[in-house]
Amino acid sequence: MKISIIYHSYSGITRGIAERIQAACGGDLIEVKPRNPYSKITAYTTGSMRARREEADPVDPREIDLASSNLIVIGTPVWFWKTTPVTNGAIRAMKNCQGKKAVVFATCGSKAGEAIPIMKRGLQEKGVTVVGEYVLTQKDVSDEQKVAGLVNAVKAAGNAS
């Protein structure tokens, strides 16, 4: 069973969770970055406004081929209560994902707002079925039980694939 763990991480928090999933479940880590990187100022001005409008950034890798994956895990930070434009770009870059299952997660200060529904909608448009969804607040990322819940969901989804 092959897991692809796709994530965007601006501050490193989402990356840390993705790495913990990989350490526990195996799989490939695929970090998605904007082709035009954000500075601290543009992340909170341009990036937040693009997130609010649910826009997608051009990303690297330009294409994410998931033909050999059985399970997709996607993680995003939350900007303005939405997925980041980079995460939206990552979902657009996914290829050969029709019929696959996914577990999605968002990291945020306190509330994920519409981030999970936005990811689910984008994945459903690609023919992907979301079988698990998690939100980890700033407090939750250091709570081993909360992170273990996400890891266990990935393991369970992988075993069911």
TAWOGI-V811896 format. One record per pair of residues at least 24 apart in sequence whose ideal C-beta (glycine too) atoms are under 10 Angstrom apart, sorted by the first residue. I is the first residue (numbers start at 0). J is the second residue. D is the distance in whole Angstrom. If there is no record, write none. Layout:
i={I & I}
j={J & J}
d={D & D}
This chain:
i={0 & 0 & 0 & 0 & 0 & 0 & 0 & 0 & 0 & 0 & 0 & 1 & 1 & 1 & 1 & 1 & 1 & 1 & 1 & 1 & 1 & 1 & 2 & 2 & 2 & 2 & 2 & 2 & 2 & 2 & 2 & 2 & 2 & 2 & 2 & 2 & 3 & 3 & 3 & 3 & 3 & 3 & 3 & 3 & 3 & 3 & 3 & 3 & 3 & 3 & 3 & 3 & 3 & 4 & 4 & 4 & 4 & 4 & 4 & 4 & 4 & 4 & 4 & 4 & 5 & 5 & 5 & 5 & 5 & 5 & 5 & 5 & 5 & 5 & 5 & 5 & 5 & 5 & 5 & 5 & 5 & 5 & 5 & 6 & 6 & 6 & 6 & 6 & 6 & 6 & 6 & 6 & 6 & 6 & 6 & 7 & 7 & 7 & 7 & 7 & 7 & 7 & 7 & 7 & 7 & 7 & 7 & 7 & 7 & 7 & 7 & 7 & 8 & 8 & 8 & 8 & 8 & 8 & 8 & 9 & 9 & 9 & 9 & 9 & 9 & 9 & 9 & 9 & 9 & 9 & 9 & 10 & 10 & 10 & 11 & 12 & 12 & 12 & 12 & 12 & 12 & 12 & 13 & 13 & 13 & 13 & 13 & 13 & 13 & 13 & 13 & 13 & 13 & 13 & 14 & 14 & 14 & 15 & 15 & 15 & 15 & 15 & 16 & 16 & 16 & 16 & 16 & 16 & 16 & 16 & 16 & 16 & 16 & 16 & 17 & 17 & 17 & 17 & 17 & 19 & 19 & 19 & 19 & 19 & 19 & 20 & 20 & 20 & 20 & 20 & 20 & 20 & 20 & 20 & 20 & 21 & 21 & 21 & 22 & 23 & 23 & 23 & 23 & 23 & 23 & 23 & 24 & 24 & 24 & 24 & 24 & 24 & 24 & 24 & 24 & 25 & 25 & 25 & 26 & 26 & 26 & 26 & 26 & 26 & 26 & 27 & 27 & 27 & 28 & 29 & 29 & 29 & 29 & 29 & 29 & 29 & 29 & 29 & 29 & 30 & 30 & 30 & 30 & 31 & 31 & 31 & 31 & 31 & 31 & 31 & 31 & 31 & 31 & 31 & 31 & 31 & 31 & 31 & 32 & 32 & 32 & 32 & 32 & 32 & 32 & 33 & 33 & 33 & 33 & 33 & 33 & 33 & 34 & 34 & 34 & 34 & 34 & 36 & 37 & 37 & 37 & 37 & 42 & 42 & 42 & 43 & 43 & 45 & 46 & 46 & 46 & 46 & 46 & 47 & 47 & 47 & 47 & 47 & 47 & 48 & 48 & 48 & 49 & 49 & 49 & 49 & 49 & 49 & 49 & 50 & 50 & 50 & 50 & 50 & 50 & 50 & 50 & 50 & 50 & 50 & 50 & 50 & 50 & 50 & 50 & 50 & 51 & 51 & 51 & 51 & 51 & 51 & 52 & 52 & 52 & 52 & 53 & 53 & 53 & 53 & 53 & 53 & 53 & 53 & 54 & 54 & 54 & 54 & 54 & 55 & 55 & 55 & 55 & 55 & 55 & 55 & 55 & 55 & 55 & 55 & 55 & 56 & 56 & 56 & 56 & 56 & 56 & 56 & 56 & 57 & 57 & 57 & 57 & 57 & 58 & 58 & 58 & 58 & 58 & 58 & 58 & 58 & 58 & 59 & 59 & 59 & 59 & 60 & 60 & 61 & 61 & 62 & 62 & 62 & 62 & 62 & 63 & 63 & 63 & 63 & 63 & 63 & 63 & 63 & 64 & 64 & 64 & 64 & 64 & 65 & 65 & 65 & 65 & 65 & 65 & 65 & 65 & 65 & 66 & 66 & 66 & 66 & 66 & 67 & 68 & 68 & 68 & 68 & 68 & 68 & 68 & 69 & 69 & 69 & 69 & 69 & 69 & 70 & 70 & 70 & 70 & 70 & 70 & 70 & 70 & 70 & 70 & 70 & 70 & 70 & 71 & 71 & 71 & 71 & 71 & 71 & 71 & 71 & 71 & 71 & 71 & 71 & 72 & 72 & 72 & 72 & 72 & 72 & 72 & 72 & 72 & 72 & 72 & 73 & 73 & 73 & 73 & 73 & 73 & 73 & 73 & 73 & 73 & 74 & 74 & 74 & 74 & 74 & 74 & 74 & 74 & 74 & 75 & 75 & 75 & 75 & 75 & 75 & 75 & 75 & 75 & 75 & 76 & 76 & 76 & 76 & 76 & 76 & 77 & 77 & 77 & 77 & 77 & 77 & 77 & 77 & 77 & 77 & 77 & 77 & 77 & 78 & 78 & 78 & 79 & 79 & 79 & 80 & 80 & 80 & 80 & 80 & 80 & 80 & 80 & 81 & 81 & 81 & 81 & 81 & 81 & 81 & 81 & 82 & 82 & 82 & 82 & 82 & 82 & 82 & 82 & 82 & 83 & 86 & 86 & 86 & 86 & 87 & 87 & 87 & 89 & 89 & 90 & 90 & 90 & 90 & 90 & 90 & 90 & 90 & 91 & 91 & 91 & 93 & 93 & 93 & 93 & 93 & 94 & 95 & 96 & 96 & 96 & 96 & 97 & 97 & 97 & 98 & 98 & 98 & 98 & 99 & 99 & 99 & 99 & 99 & 100 & 100 & 100 & 100 & 100 & 100 & 100 & 100 & 100 & 101 & 101 & 101 & 101 & 101 & 101 & 101 & 101 & 102 & 102 & 102 & 102 & 102 & 102 & 102 & 102 & 102 & 102 & 102 & 102 & 102 & 103 & 103 & 103 & 103 & 103 & 103 & 103 & 103 & 104 & 104 & 104 & 104 & 104 & 104 & 104 & 104 & 104 & 105 & 105 & 105 & 105 & 105 & 106 & 106 & 106 & 106 & 106 & 106 & 106 & 107 & 107 & 107 & 107 & 107 & 107 & 108 & 108 & 108 & 109 & 109 & 109 & 109 & 110 & 110 & 111 & 111 & 128 & 129 & 130 & 130 & 130 & 130 & 131 & 131}
j={24 & 25 & 26 & 68 & 69 & 70 & 156 & 157 & 158 & 159 & 160 & 25 & 26 & 27 & 65 & 66 & 67 & 68 & 69 & 70 & 157 & 160 & 26 & 27 & 28 & 68 & 69 & 70 & 71 & 72 & 102 & 153 & 154 & 156 & 157 & 160 & 27 & 28 & 29 & 63 & 64 & 65 & 67 & 68 & 69 & 70 & 71 & 72 & 73 & 93 & 96 & 99 & 101 & 28 & 29 & 30 & 68 & 70 & 71 & 72 & 73 & 74 & 102 & 153 & 29 & 30 & 31 & 60 & 63 & 65 & 68 & 71 & 72 & 73 & 74 & 75 & 86 & 89 & 90 & 92 & 93 & 101 & 103 & 30 & 31 & 72 & 73 & 74 & 75 & 76 & 85 & 86 & 89 & 104 & 106 & 31 & 32 & 33 & 56 & 58 & 73 & 74 & 75 & 76 & 82 & 83 & 84 & 85 & 86 & 87 & 88 & 89 & 32 & 74 & 75 & 76 & 83 & 85 & 106 & 33 & 36 & 37 & 39 & 42 & 46 & 75 & 76 & 78 & 83 & 85 & 106 & 42 & 76 & 106 & 76 & 74 & 76 & 106 & 107 & 135 & 137 & 140 & 74 & 75 & 76 & 77 & 83 & 86 & 104 & 105 & 106 & 107 & 135 & 140 & 74 & 76 & 106 & 74 & 106 & 140 & 141 & 146 & 72 & 74 & 104 & 105 & 106 & 133 & 135 & 139 & 140 & 146 & 149 & 150 & 72 & 73 & 74 & 104 & 106 & 140 & 143 & 146 & 147 & 149 & 150 & 72 & 74 & 102 & 104 & 146 & 149 & 150 & 152 & 153 & 154 & 72 & 150 & 153 & 150 & 146 & 147 & 149 & 150 & 151 & 153 & 154 & 70 & 72 & 102 & 150 & 151 & 153 & 154 & 156 & 157 & 153 & 154 & 157 & 68 & 69 & 70 & 71 & 72 & 153 & 157 & 65 & 67 & 68 & 72 & 60 & 63 & 65 & 68 & 71 & 72 & 73 & 89 & 92 & 93 & 59 & 60 & 85 & 89 & 56 & 58 & 59 & 60 & 63 & 73 & 74 & 75 & 83 & 85 & 86 & 88 & 89 & 90 & 92 & 56 & 58 & 59 & 60 & 85 & 88 & 89 & 57 & 58 & 59 & 83 & 84 & 85 & 88 & 58 & 59 & 61 & 85 & 88 & 85 & 78 & 83 & 84 & 85 & 76 & 78 & 83 & 78 & 79 & 84 & 78 & 79 & 83 & 84 & 85 & 78 & 79 & 80 & 81 & 83 & 84 & 78 & 79 & 84 & 78 & 79 & 81 & 83 & 84 & 85 & 87 & 75 & 76 & 77 & 78 & 79 & 80 & 81 & 82 & 83 & 84 & 85 & 86 & 87 & 112 & 113 & 114 & 117 & 78 & 79 & 80 & 81 & 84 & 113 & 79 & 81 & 84 & 87 & 81 & 82 & 84 & 87 & 113 & 117 & 120 & 121 & 81 & 83 & 84 & 87 & 88 & 82 & 83 & 84 & 85 & 86 & 87 & 88 & 89 & 90 & 91 & 92 & 121 & 83 & 84 & 85 & 86 & 87 & 88 & 89 & 91 & 84 & 85 & 88 & 91 & 92 & 84 & 85 & 86 & 87 & 88 & 89 & 90 & 91 & 92 & 85 & 88 & 89 & 92 & 89 & 92 & 88 & 92 & 91 & 92 & 93 & 94 & 95 & 89 & 90 & 91 & 92 & 93 & 94 & 95 & 96 & 92 & 93 & 94 & 95 & 96 & 93 & 94 & 95 & 96 & 97 & 99 & 101 & 125 & 127 & 94 & 95 & 96 & 97 & 99 & 95 & 93 & 95 & 96 & 99 & 100 & 101 & 160 & 99 & 100 & 156 & 157 & 159 & 160 & 99 & 100 & 101 & 102 & 130 & 131 & 153 & 154 & 156 & 157 & 158 & 159 & 160 & 96 & 99 & 100 & 101 & 102 & 103 & 122 & 125 & 127 & 128 & 129 & 156 & 100 & 101 & 102 & 103 & 104 & 131 & 149 & 152 & 153 & 156 & 157 & 101 & 102 & 103 & 104 & 105 & 118 & 121 & 122 & 127 & 129 & 102 & 103 & 104 & 105 & 106 & 118 & 133 & 135 & 149 & 103 & 104 & 105 & 106 & 107 & 111 & 114 & 115 & 117 & 118 & 105 & 106 & 107 & 108 & 111 & 114 & 105 & 106 & 107 & 108 & 109 & 110 & 111 & 112 & 113 & 114 & 115 & 134 & 136 & 107 & 112 & 114 & 112 & 113 & 114 & 105 & 107 & 110 & 111 & 112 & 113 & 114 & 117 & 105 & 111 & 112 & 113 & 114 & 116 & 117 & 118 & 111 & 112 & 113 & 114 & 115 & 116 & 117 & 118 & 121 & 114 & 114 & 117 & 118 & 121 & 117 & 118 & 121 & 118 & 121 & 117 & 118 & 120 & 121 & 122 & 124 & 125 & 127 & 121 & 124 & 125 & 121 & 122 & 125 & 126 & 127 & 125 & 125 & 122 & 125 & 126 & 127 & 125 & 126 & 127 & 125 & 126 & 127 & 128 & 125 & 126 & 127 & 128 & 160 & 127 & 128 & 129 & 130 & 131 & 156 & 157 & 159 & 160 & 125 & 127 & 128 & 129 & 130 & 131 & 132 & 156 & 129 & 130 & 131 & 132 & 133 & 149 & 150 & 152 & 153 & 154 & 155 & 156 & 157 & 127 & 129 & 130 & 131 & 132 & 133 & 134 & 149 & 131 & 132 & 133 & 134 & 135 & 146 & 149 & 152 & 153 & 132 & 133 & 134 & 135 & 136 & 133 & 134 & 135 & 136 & 137 & 139 & 140 & 134 & 135 & 136 & 137 & 139 & 140 & 136 & 137 & 138 & 134 & 136 & 137 & 138 & 134 & 136 & 135 & 136 & 156 & 156 & 155 & 156 & 159 & 160 & 155 & 156}
d={9 & 8 & 9 & 9 & 5 & 7 & 10 & 5 & 8 & 10 & 6 & 8 & 7 & 7 & 9 & 10 & 6 & 5 & 5 & 8 & 9 & 9 & 3 & 7 & 10 & 7 & 7 & 5 & 8 & 6 & 9 & 7 & 10 & 9 & 6 & 9 & 5 & 9 & 6 & 8 & 9 & 6 & 9 & 4 & 9 & 7 & 5 & 7 & 9 & 9 & 9 & 9 & 9 & 5 & 7 & 9 & 10 & 9 & 8 & 4 & 8 & 7 & 9 & 8 & 5 & 8 & 6 & 10 & 6 & 9 & 10 & 7 & 7 & 5 & 7 & 9 & 9 & 6 & 9 & 9 & 8 & 9 & 10 & 6 & 7 & 8 & 7 & 4 & 7 & 9 & 10 & 8 & 8 & 9 & 9 & 5 & 7 & 8 & 9 & 8 & 9 & 8 & 6 & 7 & 9 & 5 & 9 & 4 & 5 & 9 & 8 & 6 & 9 & 8 & 9 & 7 & 9 & 9 & 8 & 10 & 10 & 7 & 10 & 6 & 8 & 10 & 5 & 8 & 7 & 8 & 10 & 9 & 7 & 9 & 10 & 9 & 7 & 5 & 9 & 8 & 8 & 6 & 5 & 7 & 5 & 9 & 9 & 9 & 8 & 8 & 5 & 10 & 9 & 9 & 8 & 10 & 10 & 10 & 9 & 7 & 10 & 9 & 10 & 6 & 7 & 10 & 6 & 9 & 6 & 10 & 6 & 7 & 7 & 9 & 8 & 9 & 5 & 9 & 10 & 9 & 10 & 6 & 9 & 8 & 7 & 6 & 8 & 9 & 8 & 9 & 7 & 6 & 10 & 6 & 9 & 9 & 10 & 10 & 9 & 9 & 8 & 10 & 5 & 9 & 8 & 7 & 9 & 8 & 10 & 7 & 10 & 5 & 6 & 10 & 6 & 10 & 10 & 9 & 8 & 10 & 8 & 10 & 7 & 9 & 8 & 10 & 9 & 8 & 10 & 7 & 6 & 9 & 10 & 10 & 10 & 9 & 8 & 10 & 10 & 9 & 9 & 10 & 10 & 9 & 5 & 7 & 7 & 8 & 9 & 10 & 10 & 9 & 6 & 7 & 7 & 4 & 9 & 7 & 9 & 7 & 5 & 9 & 7 & 10 & 10 & 7 & 6 & 8 & 9 & 7 & 5 & 7 & 6 & 6 & 8 & 10 & 9 & 10 & 10 & 9 & 9 & 8 & 10 & 8 & 9 & 8 & 9 & 9 & 6 & 9 & 7 & 6 & 8 & 5 & 5 & 10 & 9 & 9 & 9 & 9 & 8 & 9 & 8 & 9 & 9 & 8 & 4 & 9 & 9 & 10 & 10 & 8 & 4 & 5 & 8 & 5 & 7 & 6 & 6 & 9 & 9 & 8 & 10 & 10 & 9 & 9 & 8 & 5 & 8 & 6 & 10 & 10 & 9 & 9 & 9 & 10 & 6 & 8 & 8 & 6 & 8 & 6 & 9 & 9 & 10 & 10 & 5 & 7 & 9 & 9 & 10 & 6 & 8 & 9 & 4 & 4 & 8 & 8 & 5 & 9 & 9 & 8 & 4 & 5 & 9 & 7 & 4 & 9 & 9 & 9 & 9 & 6 & 9 & 9 & 9 & 6 & 9 & 9 & 4 & 6 & 10 & 8 & 6 & 10 & 9 & 10 & 9 & 9 & 7 & 9 & 6 & 10 & 6 & 8 & 6 & 10 & 7 & 9 & 9 & 5 & 5 & 7 & 9 & 8 & 9 & 8 & 5 & 6 & 9 & 6 & 7 & 5 & 4 & 9 & 6 & 10 & 9 & 9 & 8 & 4 & 8 & 10 & 10 & 8 & 10 & 8 & 8 & 6 & 10 & 10 & 9 & 7 & 8 & 9 & 7 & 10 & 4 & 7 & 6 & 7 & 7 & 9 & 10 & 7 & 10 & 6 & 5 & 10 & 9 & 5 & 7 & 6 & 7 & 4 & 8 & 9 & 8 & 10 & 6 & 10 & 9 & 9 & 10 & 7 & 5 & 8 & 7 & 9 & 9 & 9 & 6 & 8 & 9 & 6 & 8 & 5 & 8 & 9 & 6 & 9 & 7 & 9 & 9 & 9 & 7 & 5 & 7 & 7 & 9 & 9 & 9 & 9 & 8 & 8 & 5 & 8 & 9 & 9 & 6 & 9 & 9 & 7 & 7 & 5 & 7 & 10 & 10 & 9 & 5 & 7 & 4 & 8 & 9 & 8 & 5 & 6 & 9 & 5 & 9 & 8 & 10 & 9 & 10 & 9 & 8 & 9 & 10 & 10 & 8 & 7 & 7 & 2 & 6 & 7 & 10 & 10 & 9 & 6 & 5 & 6 & 10 & 6 & 10 & 9 & 10 & 8 & 5 & 9 & 9 & 5 & 6 & 8 & 9 & 8 & 8 & 7 & 9 & 7 & 9 & 7 & 10 & 9 & 9 & 7 & 9 & 4 & 6 & 8 & 7 & 9 & 8 & 10 & 9 & 9 & 8 & 6 & 10 & 8 & 9 & 10 & 8 & 5 & 7 & 5 & 7 & 4 & 8 & 10 & 6 & 8 & 8 & 9 & 8 & 5 & 7 & 8 & 7 & 5 & 8 & 5 & 9 & 6 & 9 & 8 & 6 & 9 & 5 & 7 & 5 & 7 & 8 & 9 & 8 & 7 & 6 & 4 & 7 & 7 & 8 & 10 & 6 & 5 & 10 & 9 & 5 & 9 & 10 & 6 & 9 & 7 & 5 & 7 & 10 & 10 & 8 & 7 & 4 & 7 & 6 & 10 & 6 & 9 & 9 & 8 & 8 & 5 & 7 & 10 & 9 & 8 & 5 & 8 & 8 & 8 & 6 & 7 & 8 & 6 & 7 & 9 & 10 & 7 & 5 & 10 & 10 & 5 & 7 & 8 & 8 & 8 & 9 & 8 & 10 & 10 & 9 & 5 & 7 & 9 & 8 & 6}
